[in-house]
Amino acid sequence: MAAESFKSRTVVEPLANLDLSSHSLSSQITAVSLSSFNSQTLIYIGTQSGSLILLSLNAGDDVDVSISFLRSVSIAEFAVDSIIAVEDIGKVLVLSHGVLYFVDSVLSHPVKRIASFKGVTLFTKRIRRSDLSNSTDLVVGVGLDHSNQVGNSDYSSTSQRLLQKFGSGIIRANGVKNTKQVNEPKHDRNNEFAVIIGKRLLLVELVLGNKVNKSDRDIENWCFVNLKEIQCIDGVETMVWIDDSIFVGTANGYSLFSCVTGRSGVIFSLPDVSSPPLLKLLRKEWKVMLRVDNVGVVVDVHGQPVGGSLVFRRSPDSVGELSSYLAVVKDGKMDLYHKKSGNCIQTVTFGADRCVAADEQSGKGKLVVVTTSTKFLCYRKVPSEEQIKDLLRKKNFKEAISLVDELECDGELSKEMLSFVHAQVGFLLLFDLHFEEAVNHFLQSETMQPSEVFPFIMRDPNRWSLLVPRNRYWGLHPPPAPLEDVVDEGLVAIQRAIFLRKAGVETSVDDNFLQNPPNRADLLESAIKNIIRYLEVSRVKELTFHVKEGVDTLLMYLYRALNHVDEMEKLASSENCCIVEELETLLDDSGHLRTLAFLYASKGMNSKALAIWRILARNYSSGLWKDPLVENDLDDGNSNVISSRQVAATEAAKILEESSDQDLVLEHLRWIADTSPVLAIEVLTSEKRENQLSPDEVISAIDSKKVEILQRYLQWLIEDQDSVDTQFHTLYALSLAKTSFETFEAKCTSENRCSENVEGTQPNDLGSSSIFESHVRERLQIFLQSSDLYDPEDVLDLIEGSDLWLEKAILYRKLGQETLVLQILALKLEDCEAAEQYCAEIGRPDAYMQLLDMYLDPQDGKEPMFKAAVRLLHNHGESLDPLQVLERLSPDMPLQLASDTILRMFRARLHHHRQGQIVHSLSRAVDIDARLAILEERSRHVQINDESLCDSCHARLGTKLFAMYPDDTVVCYKCFRRQGESTSVTGRDFKEDVLIKPGWLVTR
């Protein structure tokens, strides 16, 4: 077995070898070819003595691999130059000393010499793509030689080509049509060859006869058809025919021929001193590599360079293709280069001077054969999975991922396998204590399930044990265990490695850990943080319900382990799949009551959640949570407690706002109201619940001391819910009236006290509340005016003995007691404007007279209000009877005020009288002017003679009937009927545009 040395990773491994030096017919190996016939791998070896040796290789998936010698035949007396196996028909073409030989695939029949090919220096087979879309058929009419001779160019006449094109039979060597279809040859577009003879490039096709009742190996009726002859160049040493392009290489450079047009072109020239030319077809990429010393230039089928060049260590003697790699053979060594990256991945040493490499013609890329002078060596590509496993065992994680990416780009690895490898690498890194990198690989795996990390968080057995996949990986890592055990075992391994390192033994433990041993607490914290990161990403994926339960519940476990209170509360308060039974004891024991309350609320367990908020509101100073708004307020010790209680009441209110459970809402209403009346109102007036609470039950449950809450709730019922229940309206009015009365009394008392105190002291603003934006009296007055559904008498009974005069005026107005209303407005409030406005609402003149009487005779010992009386006479004196006014004027009224008022009244009376006379006279004048206009129109005449024409149709009127419009236009009767009475010839409509002629009233 040959010695092997590996550079980075193992790409190929020895499969079989055979020493041919002991064989009687063997000599130095000169050519080798690898082929597959009927699922059997056959190796053809040509020797210096002209022998062709056939070996059989059994290279299945089993461990046992065998290579056997089948037989050998003598081709010629000279060395075998090249071998091509035609797999489609089971034949082998051999070139030896300028002559082509034909033999069957198992060497069971005599060797046949193709006599017409003489002086052949090189030949190759045309390689076409499977879809045949990029290659041209060259068979359009050719001569055939059934005596195993190539048809001469004389047979390729125009008529023969046309007959061949239209399928008119087979052309013999003499050009006579053969009408016997049983001997019609079978054209196979995959059996076309290029043959170099001197400076001639012959393109021929191997054509077989009828295959009926014959196996491929028994076919003897064959011939070569000359397709085209192209003038070539001298000294061709290597050649490749792919689709319509023929690449040839000489000592001077590389050229490209077109098999369709025959034209050629130089790709590039070689230096004067360089290695012999070498062409290698890259079947996988469908490109051609051209060797220039130790550089491989890759070109496409058109000869254009593509991608980067491959730089080899040595100028290769032979090149084989192995999937995504090139096997470069030189000086007894084989280097494996990656085609895309150009990196040398592996080196195998044979210890021989001259080596020849061959690969599979089928392009499978699994086997490569290397021969020395007397030895045959076969190598098999290591399966991709085995390469990855080998790198992972060596903990070369980066190289393993690089290999996986390469395989995925080359199409040799599926996305599922890529995800599988990422997960496997992640588990290995996890047990190596590289938690961040491990989770990064977990996140890159699309097939890894979140349930696979559950055993690292909670010990088995647990609720999710059956969800964890078993035996899904290559067994390169230990079974899953809790993170604490993983960290402990990893620390033990680090300590063991440190000891071994001191003893001079190398280990696979990370050098960073050996130089700086990590702390257990830091490792455990890093592990939990990164597992949290993975679970947080997994939450947004499409998971089964049970897996979602596990992800959210275990995520809460990890948050609690790190005491991440904010994250815990965020998870618990959002939509989640946490299992309460698994968490309530844990959270309760650890004191995370807020999180537990949020969790209860998210699961609809409102009663338990509210019970916790109630406890926290009563004694929040012992809780774990602190309000960030008052964290810096260290002077006032009660600030944090007050704010925290407010937070607890706020969270409880959020639950109750959506709850339709009336008993539950009323149960917790009292303590929420004690904490914040505003929150209590939001709970009672919430529109979020499906079924509203019973107003009667709510009103009964509200504490009698919480008057503002009751008032705000009644206001919401009346204004927002449009309640028409007189009971609620009356209750609201009575509540407002009582509060206003108490506030007014308190204000008066406060003002009296302030007057006795030091000057400058201001009374407190009573009657306002944080719930309402307006003063209670203002709300009372607005409601009393706007609502008609309350009982005014009940409200009057309540405020009868108070000084709420405006409210009384509103109530008396509701009861229709006009006199009392005027007395309050004019005498109690002394609001002249309001009193006059109320008189205007009454709409009777006697109302103003009644108001004047009140001003002049206030009674109860009050002085007459002369200024108010003068104001009333000034504004509304024209509507009062002057005699009645004079009768009611008091003798005590100052003469100046009385004279001015009476004079103004008289002037107004005289002005109205004279104004009426003027209007009467003007109306009479207009009437007279209208009468005169009618008279003038009726007495107007028009004279018609023989020359008069109709203004519309311009016909002579003569004795015809005619009509005249107000604008003096004259038309015949026919046109008048057509025009109508109101529209003249000019288009003027006298109904809309009335014609007014100046009269005596206007012109005078």
PADRENRO-114972 format. One line per 4 residues: number of its first residue (from 1); for each residue x, y negated, z negated of C-alpha. Coordinates in steps of 0.1 Angstrom, whole numbers, always signed. Layout:
N
NUM = X:Y:Z | ...
This chain:
1004
1 = +0:+0:+0 | +13:-34:+9 | +23:-58:-19 | +0:-87:-23
5 = +3:-122:-37 | -26:-146:-43 | -25:-183:-42 | -57:-194:-57
9 = -85:-169:-53 | -90:-135:-37 | -108:-139:-3 | -97:-105:+12
13 = -88:-72:-4 | -72:-42:+11 | -96:-17:+26 | -75:+9:+43
17 = -40:+15:+58 | -24:+41:+80 | +12:+48:+89 | +14:+58:+126
21 = +51:+65:+126 | +45:+102:+119 | +22:+105:+149 | +37:+124:+178
25 = +23:+100:+205 | +28:+68:+186 | +55:+42:+191 | +57:+5:+184
29 = +22:-11:+183 | +17:-38:+209 | -21:-44:+209 | -51:-38:+187
33 = -89:-42:+191 | -117:-38:+166 | -152:-29:+177 | -185:-13:+166
37 = -203:+14:+185 | -235:+29:+171 | -229:+16:+136 | -194:+30:+136
41 = -162:+8:+133 | -136:+19:+158 | -101:+6:+161 | -81:+8:+193
45 = -44:+6:+191 | -21:+2:+221 | +15:+12:+219 | +48:+5:+236
49 = +48:+39:+252 | +14:+33:+269 | -8:+53:+246 | -42:+43:+233
53 = -50:+55:+198 | -85:+56:+184 | -91:+53:+147 | -124:+55:+129
57 = -131:+34:+98 | -159:+42:+73 | -163:+9:+54 | -196:+11:+37
61 = -207:-5:+5 | -194:+24:-15 | -161:+24:-33 | -147:+53:-12
65 = -133:+41:+21 | -118:+64:+46 | -99:+59:+78 | -94:+88:+102
69 = -74:+95:+134 | -98:+106:+161 | -77:+110:+193 | -53:+93:+216
73 = -49:+91:+253 | -21:+81:+276 | -30:+51:+297 | +2:+45:+316
77 = +40:+48:+313 | +42:+12:+303 | +33:-7:+272 | -4:-16:+266
81 = -7:-54:+268 | -43:-60:+258 | -75:-42:+249 | -111:-53:+253
85 = -139:-31:+241 | -172:-36:+260 | -197:-27:+232 | -228:-30:+253
89 = -220:-1:+276 | -195:+18:+254 | -165:+12:+276 | -130:+0:+269
93 = -108:-21:+293 | -70:-18:+289 | -43:-38:+306 | -9:-23:+311
97 = +18:-35:+334 | -5:-55:+356 | -31:-28:+360 | -66:-25:+345
101 = -78:+8:+332 | -113:+19:+324 | -121:+44:+296 | -151:+54:+275
105 = -154:+42:+239 | -145:+76:+223 | -117:+85:+247 | -135:+117:+257
109 = -134:+111:+295 | -104:+108:+318 | -89:+73:+321 | -98:+56:+354
113 = -76:+31:+371 | -91:+1:+388 | -69:+2:+419 | -81:-31:+435
117 = -68:-52:+405 | -30:-54:+410 | -6:-78:+394 | -30:-87:+366
121 = -13:-109:+340 | -43:-116:+318 | -80:-109:+315 | -107:-118:+291
125 = -144:-114:+286 | -170:-141:+289 | -186:-150:+256 | -221:-164:+259
129 = -245:-178:+233 | -275:-156:+225 | -300:-181:+239 | -281:-185:+272
133 = -291:-221:+273 | -256:-235:+277 | -243:-211:+303 | -249:-206:+340
137 = -256:-174:+359 | -230:-168:+385 | -247:-139:+403 | -263:-154:+434
141 = -253:-129:+461 | -221:-108:+462 | -206:-78:+478 | -205:-45:+459
145 = -179:-17:+460 | -194:+16:+450 | -160:+32:+454 | -149:+13:+423
149 = -134:-14:+445 | -140:-51:+441 | -161:-66:+470 | -141:-87:+494
153 = -148:-123:+500 | -161:-114:+535 | -191:-99:+519 | -202:-131:+504
157 = -219:-145:+534 | -248:-169:+532 | -274:-143:+543 | -261:-118:+517
161 = -263:-144:+490 | -298:-153:+500 | -308:-116:+500 | -292:-111:+467
165 = -309:-142:+453 | -344:-130:+463 | -338:-94:+452 | -337:-78:+487
169 = -317:-48:+477 | -280:-40:+472 | -254:-49:+497 | -229:-22:+506
173 = -193:-29:+514 | -203:-29:+551 | -230:-55:+546 | -259:-30:+553
177 = -290:-33:+531 | -296:-2:+509 | -333:+3:+506 | -331:+31:+480
181 = -340:+14:+448 | -329:+44:+427 | -293:+33:+432 | -300:-3:+425
185 = -273:-16:+401 | -281:-32:+368 | -267:-67:+362 | -258:-75:+326
189 = -249:-111:+321 | -229:-101:+290 | -203:-82:+310 | -185:-109:+330
193 = -147:-111:+330 | -121:-135:+340 | -89:-120:+356 | -57:-138:+363
197 = -37:-125:+393 | -8:-148:+401 | -24:-182:+407 | -58:-168:+413
201 = -86:-168:+387 | -112:-142:+396 | -146:-142:+379 | -161:-107:+381
205 = -190:-88:+367 | -192:-52:+356 | -224:-38:+371 | -238:-4:+363
209 = -260:+19:+383 | -295:+33:+373 | -295:+44:+336 | -324:+68:+339
213 = -318:+100:+319 | -283:+90:+312 | -265:+79:+282 | -241:+50:+282
217 = -211:+72:+280 | -222:+93:+310 | -225:+64:+334 | -201:+68:+362
221 = -219:+47:+388 | -202:+14:+381 | -186:-13:+401 | -171:-48:+397
225 = -188:-76:+415 | -167:-106:+426 | -186:-137:+414 | -161:-165:+422
229 = -125:-171:+429 | -108:-202:+416 | -74:-216:+423 | -56:-214:+390
233 = -21:-224:+377 | +10:-204:+373 | +22:-190:+341 | -10:-184:+322
237 = -3:-168:+289 | -36:-170:+270 | -72:-174:+280 | -107:-178:+265
241 = -140:-179:+285 | -169:-194:+266 | -202:-203:+283 | -192:-222:+315
245 = -158:-232:+302 | -125:-213:+308 | -96:-223:+286 | -61:-214:+298
249 = -28:-220:+281 | +7:-221:+297 | +41:-231:+284 | +33:-266:+297
253 = -1:-271:+280 | -37:-263:+279 | -62:-267:+308 | -100:-263:+311
257 = -117:-248:+342 | -154:-248:+350 | -167:-215:+362 | -196:-233:+380
261 = -178:-260:+400 | -142:-245:+398 | -128:-279:+388 | -101:-281:+363
265 = -86:-306:+339 | -57:-309:+315 | -67:-309:+279 | -32:-319:+267
269 = +4:-310:+274 | +28:-292:+251 | +63:-306:+241 | +93:-292:+260
273 = +103:-272:+230 | +73:-256:+213 | +58:-223:+204 | +41:-202:+231
277 = +4:-212:+237 | -23:-195:+217 | -61:-197:+221 | -85:-184:+195
281 = -123:-184:+199 | -141:-194:+167 | -173:-176:+171 | -190:-190:+140
285 = -186:-226:+150 | -186:-219:+187 | -154:-237:+192 | -119:-230:+204
289 = -86:-234:+185 | -55:-244:+204 | -21:-238:+188 | +5:-265:+190
293 = +35:-251:+170 | +21:-250:+134 | -10:-271:+141 | -43:-257:+152
297 = -64:-282:+173 | -101:-274:+173 | -121:-284:+204 | -156:-279:+216
301 = -167:-261:+248 | -160:-293:+268 | -124:-295:+255 | -131:-325:+232
305 = -114:-324:+198 | -138:-321:+169 | -132:-325:+132 | -97:-324:+119
309 = -68:-302:+129 | -55:-273:+108 | -19:-275:+96 | -3:-241:+90
313 = +28:-234:+70 | +43:-215:+100 | +36:-213:+136 | +13:-182:+138
317 = +20:-152:+160 | -16:-141:+158 | -49:-155:+144 | -80:-137:+132
321 = -114:-151:+123 | -130:-141:+90 | -163:-160:+85 | -153:-194:+72
325 = -116:-186:+72 | -88:-181:+96 | -63:-153:+90 | -29:-166:+103
329 = -2:-140:+107 | +35:-148:+109 | +67:-131:+96 | +50:-103:+78
333 = +26:-126:+59 | -11:-134:+64 | -24:-168:+52 | -61:-174:+47
337 = -71:-210:+56 | -105:-225:+51 | -117:-239:+84 | -133:-271:+71
341 = -110:-281:+43 | -78:-267:+59 | -66:-254:+25 | -46:-222:+22
345 = -67:-201:-1 | -48:-168:-2 | -15:-153:+11 | -9:-116:+17
349 = +26:-102:+23 | +33:-72:+46 | +70:-71:+48 | +73:-68:+86
353 = +87:-90:+113 | +61:-87:+141 | +24:-86:+133 | -8:-86:+153
357 = -42:-96:+139 | -76:-87:+152 | -112:-94:+141 | -146:-81:+148
361 = -159:-89:+183 | -194:-91:+169 | -185:-121:+149 | -197:-107:+116
365 = -166:-119:+99 | -162:-91:+73 | -131:-72:+85 | -97:-83:+98
369 = -70:-58:+110 | -33:-64:+109 | -7:-42:+125 | +30:-41:+121
373 = +53:-21:+144 | +41:+12:+130 | +15:+5:+104 | -22:-3:+105
377 = -37:-24:+77 | -74:-32:+73 | -87:-59:+50 | -122:-66:+40
381 = -136:-100:+29 | -145:-99:-8 | -182:-106:-12 | -189:-142:-21
385 = -205:-131:-54 | -174:-112:-64 | -152:-142:-56 | -173:-164:-78
389 = -173:-138:-106 | -135:-135:-104 | -131:-173:-108 | -156:-174:-136
393 = -139:-147:-155 | -107:-167:-152 | -127:-198:-164 | -118:-216:-132
397 = -152:-233:-133 | -144:-262:-110 | -130:-239:-83 | -160:-217:-87
401 = -184:-246:-81 | -162:-258:-52 | -165:-224:-36 | -202:-223:-41
405 = -206:-257:-24 | -185:-245:+5 | -205:-213:+9 | -238:-233:+7
409 = -226:-257:+34 | -215:-228:+56 | -249:-212:+52 | -234:-181:+35
413 = -252:-188:+2 | -288:-196:-4 | -301:-224:-26 | -314:-198:-50
417 = -279:-183:-54 | -265:-218:-58 | -289:-225:-86 | -281:-191:-101
421 = -244:-199:-102 | -249:-233:-117 | -269:-217:-145 | -242:-190:-150
425 = -215:-217:-152 | -236:-236:-177 | -240:-207:-201 | -202:-200:-199
429 = -195:-236:-207 | -220:-236:-235 | -202:-208:-252 | -169:-225:-246
433 = -184:-255:-266 | -185:-278:-236 | -221:-287:-241 | -223:-318:-219
437 = -209:-301:-189 | -230:-271:-196 | -262:-291:-195 | -251:-309:-164
441 = -250:-275:-146 | -283:-265:-161 | -299:-296:-146 | -284:-288:-112
445 = -300:-253:-113 | -335:-254:-97 | -343:-218:-107 | -333:-219:-144
449 = -362:-218:-167 | -363:-240:-199 | -373:-210:-219 | -337:-197:-214
453 = -324:-222:-240 | -351:-214:-265 | -330:-187:-283 | -303:-214:-289
457 = -328:-234:-309 | -349:-209:-328 | -339:-175:-339 | -357:-144:-326
461 = -383:-132:-330 | -405:-162:-325 | -436:-173:-307 | -417:-177:-274
465 = -394:-146:-275 | -413:-129:-247 | -409:-159:-224 | -371:-157:-223
469 = -359:-139:-192 | -336:-109:-199 | -305:-97:-180 | -308:-123:-152
473 = -271:-131:-149 | -238:-113:-143 | -231:-105:-180 | -202:-129:-182
477 = -214:-146:-214 | -226:-133:-248 | -263:-130:-255 | -280:-162:-265
481 = -277:-172:-302 | -287:-202:-322 | -264:-232:-317 | -251:-229:-353
485 = -238:-194:-345 | -224:-205:-311 | -204:-233:-328 | -192:-211:-356
489 = -180:-184:-332 | -164:-210:-310 | -145:-225:-339 | -133:-190:-349
493 = -121:-184:-313 | -102:-217:-314 | -85:-208:-346 | -76:-174:-332
497 = -62:-191:-301 | -41:-215:-321 | -26:-185:-339 | -19:-167:-307
501 = -4:-198:-291 | +20:-200:-319 | +29:-164:-313 | +35:-172:-276
505 = +4:-156:-262 | -16:-175:-237 | -54:-178:-241 | -83:-191:-221
509 = -93:-217:-248 | -93:-253:-237 | -60:-270:-245 | -78:-301:-258
513 = -94:-280:-285 | -61:-264:-294 | -44:-298:-297 | -73:-315:-314
517 = -95:-289:-332 | -131:-303:-332 | -152:-308:-363 | -182:-285:-368
521 = -206:-313:-374 | -196:-332:-343 | -199:-301:-322 | -233:-293:-335
525 = -245:-328:-330 | -232:-328:-294 | -249:-295:-288 | -282:-307:-301
529 = -280:-340:-282 | -273:-323:-249 | -300:-296:-254 | -324:-325:-261
533 = -313:-341:-228 | -321:-309:-209 | -355:-304:-225 | -364:-341:-219
537 = -357:-336:-182 | -376:-303:-182 | -407:-319:-196 | -415:-336:-163
541 = -412:-304:-143 | -440:-281:-133 | -440:-255:-161 | -465:-229:-174
545 = -485:-239:-203 | -468:-217:-228 | -434:-229:-217 | -445:-265:-221
549 = -456:-256:-256 | -421:-243:-264 | -403:-273:-248 | -422:-299:-267
553 = -423:-280:-300 | -385:-272:-300 | -378:-307:-288 | -394:-320:-320
557 = -373:-295:-339 | -341:-310:-324 | -353:-346:-330 | -359:-338:-366
561 = -325:-321:-369 | -308:-354:-359 | -334:-375:-378 | -343:-394:-345
565 = -375:-409:-360 | -383:-431:-331 | -381:-403:-306 | -401:-380:-328
569 = -429:-406:-331 | -428:-413:-294 | -432:-377:-285 | -459:-371:-311
573 = -479:-401:-301 | -477:-394:-263 | -494:-366:-245 | -476:-334:-256
577 = -480:-296:-259 | -465:-293:-294 | -479:-266:-316 | -491:-281:-348
581 = -489:-249:-368 | -451:-247:-361 | -444:-283:-371 | -468:-295:-399
585 = -449:-277:-427 | -416:-288:-413 | -425:-324:-410 | -444:-325:-443
589 = -414:-311:-462 | -390:-335:-446 | -412:-365:-453 | -419:-374:-416
593 = -455:-382:-424 | -458:-408:-396 | -448:-383:-370 | -472:-358:-384
597 = -500:-383:-383 | -492:-391:-347 | -492:-354:-339 | -525:-348:-356
601 = -540:-377:-337 | -527:-364:-303 | -543:-331:-310 | -577:-346:-319
605 = -572:-337:-356 | -583:-372:-366 | -594:-364:-401 | -559:-352:-411
609 = -543:-380:-393 | -564:-406:-411 | -558:-390:-444 | -520:-394:-439
613 = -524:-430:-428 | -545:-437:-459 | -518:-422:-481 | -491:-443:-464
617 = -511:-475:-467 | -515:-470:-505 | -479:-462:-512 | -458:-470:-482
621 = -427:-482:-500 | -415:-446:-504 | -419:-438:-467 | -390:-432:-442
625 = -400:-459:-418 | -392:-496:-421 | -408:-524:-402 | -380:-540:-381
629 = -397:-574:-383 | -392:-576:-421 | -360:-555:-424 | -339:-587:-430
633 = -365:-602:-455 | -347:-591:-487 | -359:-620:-509 | -395:-610:-509
637 = -398:-575:-520 | -435:-572:-511 | -431:-582:-475 | -421:-548:-463
641 = -449:-531:-482 | -475:-555:-469 | -463:-552:-433 | -461:-514:-436
645 = -496:-512:-449 | -507:-533:-420 | -490:-509:-396 | -507:-479:-413
649 = -541:-496:-410 | -534:-505:-374 | -526:-469:-364 | -557:-457:-383
653 = -578:-483:-366 | -566:-471:-332 | -580:-436:-340 | -612:-449:-353
657 = -618:-472:-323 | -622:-441:-301 | -640:-419:-326 | -677:-414:-324
661 = -678:-396:-358 | -698:-420:-378 | -691:-404:-411 | -654:-404:-405
665 = -654:-441:-394 | -674:-452:-425 | -653:-431:-448 | -621:-450:-439
669 = -637:-484:-432 | -633:-496:-468 | -595:-492:-472 | -589:-506:-437
673 = -611:-536:-445 | -591:-541:-477 | -559:-542:-457 | -571:-562:-427
677 = -606:-574:-421 | -597:-581:-385 | -589:-544:-380 | -621:-534:-396
681 = -640:-556:-372 | -621:-540:-342 | -631:-506:-355 | -668:-515:-358
685 = -671:-534:-325 | -650:-510:-304 | -662:-503:-269 | -639:-473:-265
689 = -661:-448:-282 | -686:-428:-262 | -715:-432:-287 | -719:-464:-307
693 = -724:-464:-345 | -758:-469:-361 | -761:-506:-370 | -782:-498:-401
697 = -756:-473:-414 | -728:-497:-407 | -745:-526:-424 | -752:-505:-455
701 = -716:-493:-456 | -700:-527:-454 | -689:-540:-488 | -711:-568:-501
705 = -680:-588:-508 | -668:-585:-472 | -692:-612:-460 | -671:-622:-430
709 = -670:-586:-417 | -707:-584:-420 | -712:-617:-402 | -687:-608:-374
713 = -705:-574:-369 | -739:-590:-368 | -726:-616:-344 | -712:-588:-321
717 = -746:-571:-322 | -765:-602:-313 | -741:-619:-288 | -723:-590:-272
721 = -748:-562:-275 | -778:-585:-268 | -797:-571:-298 | -833:-585:-301
725 = -840:-570:-335 | -854:-598:-357 | -841:-581:-388 | -805:-586:-376
729 = -811:-622:-365 | -826:-631:-398 | -799:-613:-418 | -772:-631:-398
733 = -789:-664:-403 | -793:-659:-440 | -757:-647:-444 | -744:-678:-426
737 = -767:-700:-445 | -756:-686:-479 | -720:-689:-470 | -724:-724:-457
741 = -743:-734:-489 | -716:-719:-511 | -688:-735:-490 | -705:-768:-491
745 = -709:-767:-528 | -673:-756:-533 | -661:-784:-511 | -681:-810:-531
749 = -667:-797:-563 | -632:-797:-549 | -636:-833:-538 | -649:-844:-572
753 = -619:-828:-588 | -595:-843:-564 | -609:-877:-570 | -600:-873:-607
757 = -565:-862:-599 | -536:-882:-586 | -543:-902:-555 | -531:-886:-523
761 = -542:-851:-531 | -562:-836:-503 | -590:-811:-508 | -585:-776:-494
765 = -602:-767:-461 | -628:-743:-473 | -652:-723:-452 | -628:-713:-425
769 = -616:-677:-420 | -590:-658:-401 | -617:-637:-384 | -636:-668:-369
773 = -621:-696:-350 | -649:-721:-360 | -663:-734:-393 | -691:-714:-409
777 = -715:-744:-407 | -708:-749:-371 | -716:-713:-364 | -747:-716:-385
781 = -759:-747:-366 | -752:-731:-332 | -770:-699:-341 | -801:-717:-356
785 = -804:-737:-324 | -798:-708:-299 | -818:-680:-315 | -856:-678:-317
789 = -857:-643:-333 | -849:-652:-369 | -874:-663:-396 | -869:-700:-402
793 = -890:-700:-434 | -867:-675:-451 | -837:-696:-442 | -854:-727:-454
797 = -862:-711:-487 | -825:-703:-491 | -812:-738:-484 | -841:-759:-496
801 = -823:-774:-526 | -790:-780:-507 | -777:-810:-487 | -775:-790:-455
805 = -797:-817:-438 | -788:-809:-402 | -796:-772:-407 | -829:-782:-423
809 = -837:-804:-393 | -831:-775:-369 | -853:-753:-390 | -881:-779:-392
813 = -879:-784:-355 | -883:-746:-350 | -914:-749:-372 | -928:-779:-353
817 = -927:-804:-382 | -917:-835:-362 | -921:-860:-390 | -897:-842:-413
821 = -872:-838:-385 | -873:-875:-378 | -870:-883:-414 | -839:-861:-418
825 = -822:-875:-386 | -830:-911:-392 | -830:-915:-429 | -809:-886:-444
829 = -783:-883:-417 | -787:-918:-403 | -781:-904:-368 | -799:-929:-346
833 = -788:-913:-314 | -801:-878:-324 | -833:-893:-337 | -839:-912:-304
837 = -830:-880:-284 | -855:-860:-304 | -882:-886:-297 | -874:-882:-260
841 = -879:-845:-264 | -913:-851:-279 | -922:-872:-249 | -949:-893:-266
845 = -947:-932:-270 | -960:-929:-305 | -929:-910:-315 | -907:-941:-310
849 = -933:-962:-329 | -932:-936:-357 | -894:-938:-357 | -896:-976:-358
853 = -919:-974:-388 | -893:-952:-406 | -865:-977:-399 | -886:-1007:-411
857 = -900:-989:-441 | -876:-961:-453 | -893:-958:-487 | -878:-942:-518
861 = -862:-976:-526 | -840:-977:-495 | -834:-1010:-477 | -849:-1014:-442
865 = -826:-1003:-414 | -829:-1034:-392 | -799:-1026:-370 | -813:-992:-362
869 = -847:-1008:-354 | -831:-1034:-331 | -811:-1005:-314 | -844:-986:-309
873 = -862:-1017:-295 | -832:-1024:-272 | -831:-989:-258 | -868:-981:-256
877 = -886:-1014:-262 | -902:-1013:-227 | -922:-982:-237 | -936:-998:-269
881 = -966:-1021:-272 | -954:-1056:-282 | -985:-1063:-303 | -979:-1031:-323
885 = -943:-1040:-327 | -951:-1075:-339 | -976:-1061:-364 | -950:-1037:-378
889 = -921:-1062:-380 | -913:-1069:-416 | -914:-1104:-429 | -880:-1098:-444
893 = -864:-1091:-410 | -838:-1118:-401 | -853:-1143:-376 | -823:-1141:-353
897 = -826:-1103:-350 | -864:-1105:-346 | -863:-1134:-320 | -837:-1116:-299
901 = -856:-1084:-300 | -890:-1100:-292 | -875:-1122:-265 | -860:-1091:-249
905 = -893:-1072:-250 | -912:-1102:-235 | -886:-1106:-207 | -888:-1070:-200
909 = -926:-1071:-198 | -925:-1102:-175 | -899:-1085:-153 | -919:-1054:-149
913 = -950:-1074:-141 | -933:-1096:-114 | -915:-1066:-100 | -949:-1049:-95
917 = -963:-1079:-77 | -933:-1080:-53 | -937:-1043:-45 | -974:-1048:-39
921 = -969:-1077:-15 | -942:-1058:+4 | -964:-1028:+8 | -992:-1049:+21
925 = -969:-1066:+46 | -957:-1032:+59 | -992:-1021:+64 | -1001:-1052:+84
929 = -970:-1047:+106 | -980:-1011:+113 | -1014:-1022:+123 | -1001:-1048:+147
933 = -977:-1023:+163 | -1005:-999:+169 | -1026:-1026:+184 | -997:-1036:+207
937 = -991:-1001:+219 | -1028:-996:+227 | -1030:-1029:+246 | -998:-1021:+267
941 = -1004:-1018:+305 | -984:-1003:+334 | -988:-1010:+371 | -984:-982:+396
945 = -981:-989:+434 | -973:-968:+465 | -936:-971:+458 | -937:-959:+422
949 = -918:-927:+416 | -918:-901:+388 | -888:-905:+366 | -884:-867:+364
953 = -891:-852:+398 | -889:-885:+417 | -921:-878:+437 | -944:-906:+447
957 = -971:-911:+422 | -998:-926:+445 | -1032:-917:+431 | -1018:-888:+409
961 = -1023:-886:+372 | -993:-898:+352 | -981:-903:+317 | -959:-929:+299
965 = -937:-922:+269 | -928:-947:+241 | -895:-954:+258 | -914:-967:+289
969 = -905:-937:+311 | -933:-927:+336 | -937:-891:+348 | -963:-873:+369
973 = -988:-851:+351 | -970:-819:+363 | -937:-830:+347 | -956:-842:+316
977 = -970:-807:+312 | -935:-793:+316 | -918:-818:+293 | -943:-819:+265
981 = -958:-847:+246 | -929:-854:+223 | -899:-852:+246 | -893:-877:+274
985 = -873:-874:+305 | -842:-888:+287 | -843:-859:+264 | -853:-878:+233
989 = -875:-860:+209 | -898:-886:+193 | -908:-863:+164 | -872:-861:+152
993 = -859:-894:+165 | -887:-919:+158 | -887:-950:+179 | -892:-981:+157
997 = -898:-1013:+175 | -892:-1046:+157 | -923:-1063:+143 | -932:-1096:+128
1001 = -921:-1085:+93 | -886:-1077:+104 | -880:-1105:+129 | -894:-1133:+108
